[in-house]
Amino acid sequence: MAKTNSIYQDEIIPSPLKQIWNNFSNSPLPMLGLWVFIGFMLISIFAPLIAPYPPGQQHLDALLTPPSWHPNGNVAFFFGTDDLGRDILSNLIYGTRITFGASLLVTLIALISGCLIGIFSGMSHGLKSSVLNHILDATLAIPSLLLAIILVAISGPGIFNVMLAVGFSLTPQFMRATHNAVHQELSKEYVTATKLDGANKFQIFVFCILPNILDALVIQITLAISVAIIDIATLGFLKIGAQSPTSEWGAMLSDGLDLIFIAPWNVIFPGLALFFAVLSINVIGYGLQQALKEGIG
């Protein structure tokens, strides 16, 4: 038995963040999703160091080379090449920066702008709240992908315009989610008690409302990242997103669609990258939601 200098054994109560992390880390599937997410992040950051070839480099002596494990494959091209002799693995790695990295950036921008407007509208009353509600209803009536397509069609193709369009189309979703969550919490008795104690609106939001709407925000963030990935890839697939020679998963799917029967690896690997990216984010969101509920409980 280990000796101790303390007469009384004090119970160590973890902080709320530590408790949430403990709840999250005890779930194997969300932790696996987190490691996949971290893997995509590292790939997008260190793409020039990881990719065996520069993006778009053509190897004219290795057109439509199968993956390396195929009998006719070449170990120099692990995932094979396309009809222009470009290395699939290198394009996938650089495409992570565009499809995955850009989705995180536009979601962050939409989160900040949408939450600020949603908090303002949720905490306000009367005419201001009514006007903002009607604006939110009008913007949410248009699907995010359709709105992004319209904005890209107006501003022109290109990854920068795609990021602006997708970010703008995601902002109303954060506005509505934040507005509804704040509005629901304001009607509860503990907020009324805090008002009677003399707390101002800022104190009520920071100490009362914000901790209780994190669950809704986590759900919306994970949903928005998944939607952003799919929207960016869809715009690339429709040839109105990232333009050649930029490597992007949706554009790779579009380029390989005509080769699906003779060189299916041109479609399989970008599709798997999209699948695992979206799946990992959804699994993380589910794990965080459960961890927050257990932590609050």
C-alpha positions as a Markdown table, in Angstrom:
| # | Residue | x | y | z |
|---|---|---|---|---|
| 1 | Met | 0.0 | 0.0 | 0.0 |
| 2 | Ala | 1.4 | 3.4 | -1.0 |
| 3 | Lys | 2.2 | 5.8 | 1.8 |
| 4 | Thr | 0.7 | 9.3 | 1.8 |
| 5 | Asn | 1.6 | 12.4 | 3.8 |
| 6 | Ser | -2.1 | 13.5 | 3.8 |
| 7 | Ile | -4.4 | 12.5 | 6.7 |
| 8 | Tyr | -7.5 | 13.2 | 4.7 |
| 9 | Gln | -8.0 | 12.0 | 1.1 |
| 10 | Asp | -9.4 | 15.0 | -0.8 |
| 11 | Glu | -11.6 | 14.2 | -3.7 |
| 12 | Ile | -10.3 | 15.9 | -6.9 |
| 13 | Ile | -13.2 | 17.3 | -8.9 |
| 14 | Pro | -12.2 | 17.8 | -12.5 |
| 15 | Ser | -13.0 | 21.1 | -14.3 |
| 16 | Pro | -15.9 | 21.1 | -16.8 |
| 17 | Leu | -13.6 | 20.9 | -19.8 |
| 18 | Lys | -11.6 | 18.1 | -18.2 |
| 19 | Gln | -14.8 | 16.2 | -17.5 |
| 20 | Ile | -16.1 | 16.7 | -21.1 |
| 21 | Trp | -12.7 | 15.4 | -22.4 |
| 22 | Asn | -12.9 | 12.4 | -20.1 |
| 23 | Asn | -16.4 | 11.6 | -21.3 |
| 24 | Phe | -15.3 | 12.0 | -24.9 |
| 25 | Ser | -12.1 | 10.0 | -24.6 |
| 26 | Asn | -13.9 | 7.1 | -23.1 |
| 27 | Ser | -15.8 | 6.5 | -26.3 |
| 28 | Pro | -13.6 | 4.5 | -28.8 |
| 29 | Leu | -15.5 | 5.5 | -32.0 |
| 30 | Pro | -15.4 | 9.3 | -31.5 |
| 31 | Met | -11.7 | 9.0 | -30.6 |
| 32 | Leu | -11.1 | 7.1 | -33.8 |
| 33 | Gly | -12.9 | 9.9 | -35.7 |
| 34 | Leu | -10.8 | 12.5 | -33.9 |
| 35 | Trp | -7.6 | 10.7 | -35.0 |
| 36 | Val | -8.8 | 10.6 | -38.6 |
| 37 | Phe | -9.7 | 14.3 | -38.4 |
| 38 | Ile | -6.2 | 15.1 | -37.0 |
| 39 | Gly | -4.7 | 13.0 | -39.8 |
| 40 | Phe | -6.5 | 15.1 | -42.4 |
| 41 | Met | -5.4 | 18.3 | -40.7 |
| 42 | Leu | -1.7 | 17.2 | -40.7 |
| 43 | Ile | -1.9 | 16.2 | -44.3 |
| 44 | Ser | -3.4 | 19.5 | -45.3 |
| 45 | Ile | -0.7 | 21.4 | -43.4 |
| 46 | Phe | 2.3 | 19.3 | -44.5 |
| 47 | Ala | 1.1 | 18.5 | -48.0 |
| 48 | Pro | 4.4 | 19.7 | -49.8 |
| 49 | Leu | 6.5 | 17.5 | -47.5 |
| 50 | Ile | 4.3 | 14.4 | -47.8 |
| 51 | Ala | 3.3 | 14.3 | -51.5 |
| 52 | Pro | 5.7 | 12.4 | -53.6 |
| 53 | Tyr | 5.2 | 14.7 | -56.6 |
| 54 | Pro | 4.1 | 18.3 | -57.2 |
| 55 | Pro | 0.4 | 18.8 | -57.9 |
| 56 | Gly | -0.4 | 18.4 | -61.6 |
| 57 | Gln | 2.9 | 17.0 | -62.6 |
| 58 | Gln | 2.4 | 14.7 | -65.6 |
| 59 | His | 4.2 | 11.5 | -66.3 |
| 60 | Leu | 3.6 | 10.8 | -69.9 |
| 61 | Asp | 5.3 | 7.4 | -69.7 |
| 62 | Ala | 2.8 | 6.2 | -67.0 |
| 63 | Leu | -0.7 | 7.1 | -68.3 |
| 64 | Leu | -3.5 | 5.3 | -66.4 |
| 65 | Thr | -1.1 | 3.2 | -64.3 |
| 66 | Pro | -3.0 | 1.0 | -61.8 |
| 67 | Pro | -2.3 | 1.2 | -58.1 |
| 68 | Ser | 0.9 | -0.3 | -56.8 |
| 69 | Trp | -0.7 | -3.5 | -55.6 |
| 70 | His | -2.1 | -4.3 | -59.0 |
| 71 | Pro | -0.1 | -6.8 | -61.1 |
| 72 | Asn | 0.5 | -4.0 | -63.7 |
| 73 | Gly | 1.0 | -1.3 | -61.1 |
| 74 | Asn | 4.1 | 0.7 | -60.3 |
| 75 | Val | 5.4 | 1.3 | -56.7 |
| 76 | Ala | 6.3 | 4.8 | -57.8 |
| 77 | Phe | 2.6 | 5.6 | -58.1 |
| 78 | Phe | 1.0 | 4.1 | -55.0 |
| 79 | Phe | -2.6 | 5.0 | -56.0 |
| 80 | Gly | -2.0 | 4.9 | -59.7 |
| 81 | Thr | -2.2 | 7.8 | -62.2 |
| 82 | Asp | -4.9 | 9.4 | -64.3 |
| 83 | Asp | -5.2 | 9.8 | -68.1 |
| 84 | Leu | -2.8 | 12.7 | -68.0 |
| 85 | Gly | -0.2 | 10.8 | -66.0 |
| 86 | Arg | -0.8 | 12.7 | -62.8 |
| 87 | Asp | -0.1 | 10.9 | -59.5 |
| 88 | Ile | -3.5 | 10.2 | -57.7 |
| 89 | Leu | -1.9 | 10.1 | -54.3 |
| 90 | Ser | -0.2 | 13.5 | -54.7 |
| 91 | Asn | -3.4 | 15.1 | -56.0 |
| 92 | Leu | -5.3 | 13.7 | -53.1 |
| 93 | Ile | -2.9 | 15.1 | -50.6 |
| 94 | Tyr | -2.9 | 18.5 | -52.1 |
| 95 | Gly | -6.7 | 18.3 | -52.6 |
| 96 | Thr | -7.0 | 17.9 | -48.8 |
| 97 | Arg | -5.9 | 21.5 | -48.5 |
| 98 | Ile | -8.7 | 22.7 | -50.8 |
| 99 | Thr | -11.6 | 20.5 | -49.9 |
| 100 | Phe | -10.9 | 19.8 | -46.2 |
| 101 | Gly | -8.9 | 22.8 | -45.1 |
| 102 | Ala | -11.1 | 25.3 | -46.9 |
| 103 | Ser | -14.2 | 23.8 | -45.4 |
| 104 | Leu | -12.8 | 24.4 | -41.9 |
| 105 | Leu | -11.9 | 28.0 | -42.7 |
| 106 | Val | -15.3 | 28.9 | -44.2 |
| 107 | Thr | -17.1 | 27.2 | -41.3 |
| 108 | Leu | -15.1 | 29.2 | -38.8 |
| 109 | Ile | -16.0 | 32.4 | -40.7 |
| 110 | Ala | -19.7 | 31.4 | -40.8 |
| 111 | Leu | -19.6 | 30.4 | -37.2 |
| 112 | Ile | -18.3 | 33.8 | -36.0 |
| 113 | Ser | -20.5 | 36.0 | -38.2 |
| 114 | Gly | -23.6 | 33.8 | -37.8 |
| 115 | Cys | -23.4 | 33.4 | -34.0 |
| 116 | Leu | -22.8 | 37.1 | -33.5 |
| 117 | Ile | -26.0 | 38.0 | -35.5 |
| 118 | Gly | -27.9 | 35.1 | -33.9 |
| 119 | Ile | -27.0 | 36.2 | -30.4 |
| 120 | Phe | -28.0 | 39.7 | -31.1 |
| 121 | Ser | -31.3 | 38.7 | -32.6 |
| 122 | Gly | -32.0 | 36.1 | -29.8 |
| 123 | Met | -31.2 | 38.6 | -27.0 |
| 124 | Ser | -33.3 | 41.4 | -28.6 |
| 125 | His | -37.1 | 41.9 | -28.5 |
| 126 | Gly | -39.8 | 43.7 | -30.4 |
| 127 | Leu | -39.2 | 45.1 | -33.9 |
| 128 | Lys | -35.5 | 44.2 | -34.1 |
| 129 | Ser | -36.2 | 40.6 | -33.3 |
| 130 | Ser | -39.1 | 40.4 | -35.8 |
| 131 | Val | -37.1 | 41.9 | -38.7 |
| 132 | Leu | -34.2 | 39.6 | -38.1 |
| 133 | Asn | -36.5 | 36.6 | -37.9 |
| 134 | His | -38.0 | 37.4 | -41.3 |
| 135 | Ile | -34.5 | 37.9 | -42.8 |
| 136 | Leu | -33.5 | 34.5 | -41.4 |
| 137 | Asp | -36.6 | 32.8 | -42.8 |
| 138 | Ala | -36.0 | 34.3 | -46.2 |
| 139 | Thr | -32.3 | 33.2 | -46.4 |
| 140 | Leu | -33.1 | 29.7 | -45.0 |
| 141 | Ala | -35.7 | 29.2 | -47.7 |
| 142 | Ile | -32.9 | 28.7 | -50.2 |
| 143 | Pro | -30.8 | 25.5 | -49.8 |
| 144 | Ser | -27.1 | 26.2 | -49.0 |
| 145 | Leu | -25.8 | 24.4 | -52.1 |
| 146 | Leu | -28.2 | 26.2 | -54.4 |
| 147 | Leu | -27.3 | 29.5 | -52.8 |
| 148 | Ala | -23.6 | 28.7 | -53.3 |
| 149 | Ile | -24.1 | 27.8 | -56.9 |
| 150 | Ile | -26.0 | 31.1 | -57.5 |
| 151 | Leu | -23.2 | 33.1 | -55.9 |
| 152 | Val | -20.4 | 31.3 | -57.8 |
| 153 | Ala | -22.3 | 31.8 | -61.0 |
| 154 | Ile | -22.5 | 35.5 | -60.3 |
| 155 | Ser | -18.9 | 36.0 | -59.0 |
| 156 | Gly | -17.2 | 33.5 | -61.3 |
| 157 | Pro | -15.4 | 30.2 | -60.7 |
| 158 | Gly | -12.3 | 29.9 | -58.5 |
| 159 | Ile | -11.5 | 28.6 | -55.1 |
| 160 | Phe | -11.7 | 32.0 | -53.4 |
| 161 | Asn | -15.1 | 32.7 | -54.8 |
| 162 | Val | -16.2 | 29.2 | -53.8 |
| 163 | Met | -15.1 | 29.8 | -50.2 |
| 164 | Leu | -17.0 | 33.1 | -50.1 |
| 165 | Ala | -20.1 | 31.6 | -51.5 |
| 166 | Val | -20.1 | 28.5 | -49.2 |
| 167 | Gly | -19.3 | 30.6 | -46.2 |
| 168 | Phe | -22.1 | 33.0 | -47.0 |
| 169 | Ser | -24.6 | 30.2 | -47.6 |
| 170 | Leu | -23.7 | 28.6 | -44.2 |
| 171 | Thr | -24.0 | 31.8 | -42.1 |
| 172 | Pro | -27.9 | 31.8 | -42.0 |
| 173 | Gln | -27.8 | 28.2 | -40.5 |
| 174 | Phe | -25.6 | 29.4 | -37.6 |
| 175 | Met | -27.8 | 32.5 | -37.2 |
| 176 | Arg | -31.0 | 30.4 | -36.9 |
| 177 | Ala | -29.5 | 27.8 | -34.6 |
| 178 | Thr | -28.0 | 30.4 | -32.3 |
| 179 | His | -31.2 | 32.5 | -32.3 |
| 180 | Asn | -33.4 | 29.5 | -31.4 |
| 181 | Ala | -31.1 | 28.3 | -28.7 |
| 182 | Val | -30.8 | 31.7 | -27.1 |
| 183 | His | -34.5 | 32.3 | -27.3 |
| 184 | Gln | -35.3 | 29.0 | -25.6 |
| 185 | Glu | -32.9 | 29.6 | -22.8 |
| 186 | Leu | -34.2 | 33.2 | -22.1 |
| 187 | Ser | -37.6 | 31.8 | -21.3 |
| 188 | Lys | -36.3 | 29.5 | -18.5 |
| 189 | Glu | -36.6 | 30.2 | -14.8 |
| 190 | Tyr | -32.9 | 30.3 | -14.0 |
| 191 | Val | -32.5 | 33.2 | -16.4 |
| 192 | Thr | -35.3 | 35.1 | -14.7 |
| 193 | Ala | -33.7 | 34.5 | -11.4 |
| 194 | Thr | -30.4 | 35.8 | -12.7 |
| 195 | Lys | -32.1 | 39.0 | -14.0 |
| 196 | Leu | -33.7 | 39.5 | -10.5 |
| 197 | Asp | -30.2 | 39.3 | -9.0 |
| 198 | Gly | -29.2 | 42.3 | -11.1 |
| 199 | Ala | -27.2 | 40.7 | -13.8 |
| 200 | Asn | -26.9 | 42.6 | -17.2 |
| 201 | Lys | -27.4 | 41.0 | -20.6 |
| 202 | Phe | -23.7 | 40.3 | -21.1 |
| 203 | Gln | -23.4 | 38.5 | -17.8 |
| 204 | Ile | -26.6 | 36.5 | -18.4 |
| 205 | Phe | -25.3 | 35.4 | -21.8 |
| 206 | Val | -21.8 | 34.4 | -20.7 |
| 207 | Phe | -22.6 | 32.7 | -17.4 |
| 208 | Cys | -26.1 | 31.4 | -18.0 |
| 209 | Ile | -27.0 | 31.0 | -21.7 |
| 210 | Leu | -23.7 | 30.2 | -23.4 |
| 211 | Pro | -22.9 | 27.0 | -21.3 |
| 212 | Asn | -26.3 | 25.7 | -22.1 |
| 213 | Ile | -26.3 | 26.2 | -25.8 |
| 214 | Leu | -22.9 | 24.6 | -26.5 |
| 215 | Asp | -24.7 | 21.3 | -27.3 |
| 216 | Ala | -26.7 | 23.0 | -30.1 |
| 217 | Leu | -23.6 | 24.8 | -31.4 |
| 218 | Val | -21.5 | 21.6 | -31.5 |
| 219 | Ile | -24.2 | 19.9 | -33.6 |
| 220 | Gln | -24.4 | 22.9 | -35.9 |
| 221 | Ile | -20.6 | 23.2 | -36.3 |
| 222 | Thr | -20.2 | 19.5 | -37.2 |
| 223 | Leu | -23.1 | 19.7 | -39.6 |
| 224 | Ala | -21.7 | 22.8 | -41.2 |
| 225 | Ile | -18.3 | 21.3 | -41.8 |
| 226 | Ser | -19.8 | 18.3 | -43.4 |
| 227 | Val | -22.0 | 20.5 | -45.6 |
| 228 | Ala | -19.0 | 22.7 | -46.5 |
| 229 | Ile | -17.0 | 19.7 | -47.6 |
| 230 | Ile | -19.8 | 18.4 | -49.7 |
| 231 | Asp | -20.6 | 21.8 | -51.2 |
| 232 | Ile | -17.0 | 22.6 | -52.1 |
| 233 | Ala | -16.6 | 19.1 | -53.7 |
| 234 | Thr | -19.9 | 19.5 | -55.5 |
| 235 | Leu | -19.0 | 22.8 | -57.0 |
| 236 | Gly | -15.7 | 21.3 | -58.1 |
| 237 | Phe | -17.5 | 18.3 | -59.6 |
| 238 | Leu | -19.8 | 20.7 | -61.6 |
| 239 | Lys | -16.6 | 22.5 | -62.9 |
| 240 | Ile | -17.6 | 25.8 | -61.3 |
| 241 | Gly | -15.4 | 25.4 | -58.3 |
| 242 | Ala | -11.6 | 25.0 | -58.1 |
| 243 | Gln | -10.2 | 25.2 | -61.6 |
| 244 | Ser | -7.3 | 23.1 | -63.1 |
| 245 | Pro | -4.5 | 22.7 | -62.3 |
| 246 | Thr | -5.7 | 23.1 | -58.7 |
| 247 | Ser | -6.1 | 19.7 | -57.1 |
| 248 | Glu | -9.6 | 19.2 | -55.5 |
| 249 | Trp | -11.5 | 16.1 | -54.6 |
| 250 | Gly | -14.7 | 17.0 | -56.4 |
| 251 | Ala | -12.8 | 18.0 | -59.5 |
| 252 | Met | -10.9 | 14.7 | -59.4 |
| 253 | Leu | -14.2 | 12.8 | -59.3 |
| 254 | Ser | -15.4 | 14.8 | -62.3 |
| 255 | Asp | -12.3 | 14.2 | -64.3 |
| 256 | Gly | -12.3 | 10.4 | -63.5 |
| 257 | Leu | -16.0 | 9.9 | -64.2 |
| 258 | Asp | -15.4 | 9.1 | -67.9 |
| 259 | Leu | -12.7 | 6.6 | -66.8 |
| 260 | Ile | -14.7 | 4.7 | -64.2 |
| 261 | Phe | -14.9 | 1.5 | -66.2 |
| 262 | Ile | -11.3 | 1.4 | -67.4 |
| 263 | Ala | -9.5 | 3.1 | -64.5 |
| 264 | Pro | -11.9 | 3.1 | -61.5 |
| 265 | Trp | -9.1 | 4.2 | -59.1 |
| 266 | Asn | -9.6 | 7.7 | -60.5 |
| 267 | Val | -13.0 | 7.8 | -58.8 |
| 268 | Ile | -12.6 | 5.4 | -55.9 |
| 269 | Phe | -9.9 | 7.2 | -54.0 |
| 270 | Pro | -11.3 | 10.7 | -54.1 |
| 271 | Gly | -14.7 | 9.2 | -53.1 |
| 272 | Leu | -13.2 | 7.4 | -50.2 |
| 273 | Ala | -11.4 | 10.6 | -49.1 |
| 274 | Leu | -14.7 | 12.5 | -49.1 |
| 275 | Phe | -16.5 | 9.6 | -47.3 |
| 276 | Phe | -14.0 | 9.3 | -44.4 |
| 277 | Ala | -13.7 | 13.1 | -44.0 |
| 278 | Val | -17.4 | 13.6 | -43.6 |
| 279 | Leu | -17.8 | 10.4 | -41.5 |
| 280 | Ser | -15.0 | 11.4 | -39.1 |
| 281 | Ile | -16.6 | 14.8 | -38.5 |
| 282 | Asn | -20.0 | 13.4 | -37.9 |
| 283 | Val | -18.7 | 10.9 | -35.4 |
| 284 | Ile | -16.8 | 13.6 | -33.6 |
| 285 | Gly | -19.9 | 15.7 | -33.4 |
| 286 | Tyr | -21.9 | 12.8 | -32.0 |
| 287 | Gly | -19.2 | 12.1 | -29.4 |
| 288 | Leu | -19.0 | 15.7 | -28.3 |
| 289 | Gln | -22.8 | 15.9 | -28.1 |
| 290 | Gln | -22.9 | 12.9 | -25.8 |
| 291 | Ala | -19.9 | 14.2 | -23.7 |
| 292 | Leu | -21.6 | 17.5 | -23.2 |
| 293 | Lys | -24.8 | 15.9 | -22.1 |
| 294 | Glu | -22.9 | 13.7 | -19.6 |
| 295 | Gly | -20.8 | 16.6 | -18.4 |
| 296 | Ile | -23.9 | 18.8 | -17.9 |
| 297 | Gly | -25.7 | 16.0 | -16.2 |
